[in-house]
Amino acid sequence: MNEQFEATSARRLLRAARRSRTDVYAFRDGFFSASYAEIKDRFEALAAEGAPNLYVPLSRTAGRSKVRHLLTAFATQRTRRWFTADIFESLLRLRGIEAGAPEGYAEAFHAHKALFEP
């Protein structure tokens, strides 16, 4: 995967956000087993930040739109067994359950501070 490609996709998805942080790592596709220690260290560092503490409820329509965006923006991943609409939708549904979201869909983030303007 190309780091610029992922960053462009993240910017497109987050274009309305005033501030955001997107971490993109350059692990070689197909070499995860050779990079296991480095990948594990990155995931452990993310896990140390704790469980998500900011949930944003989504409408069913918005959730499905986000899934379509992922499938379109990362077309090079379509051959992966795990790269399916139902996997991404299920994550939004799990977050929706955690958050008690009205339509059952939500995104989850790690936030130190959050400012919502009416």
Secondary structure as UniProt FT lines:
FT   HELIX           3..13
FT   TURN            14..16
FT   TURN            29..30
FT   TURN            32..35
FT   HELIX           36..48
FT   STRAND          54..58
FT   HELIX           60..73
FT   HELIX           75..77
FT   TURN            78..79
FT   TURN            81..82
FT   HELIX           85..99
FT   TURN            102..103
FT   STRAND          105..109
//
